[in-house]
Amino acid sequence: MSDSVKILVGDKYYEFPVVKGSKNERAININSLRAETGLITIDPGYKNSGSCLSEITYLNGEKGELSYRGYSIEDLTKSAGFLEVSYLL
């Protein structure tokens, strides 16, 4: 059974799935929140928002982590050439 989160709005519950990210971080998929409830979320600075599901890219701005296909961007910029990065794309 997969995890889900229930949100109570007034006297009605709405259920949203919990999904796993590329590094097994967990998130609530609120893609249908507005359509189902008429509500939106507020997340100043987008510190708690993921913009998409990705199997190949990972970003954690608070920790300064950015990786592509399992390689850190720092490693790619220091040691990979144009052809190697093109292959990853």
Secondary structure, DSSP 4 states (H G I P E B T S, - for coil): ---EEEEEETTEEEEEEEEE-TTS-EEE--TTHHHHHS-----GGGTT------SSEEEETTTTEEEETTEEHHHHHHH--HHHHHHH-
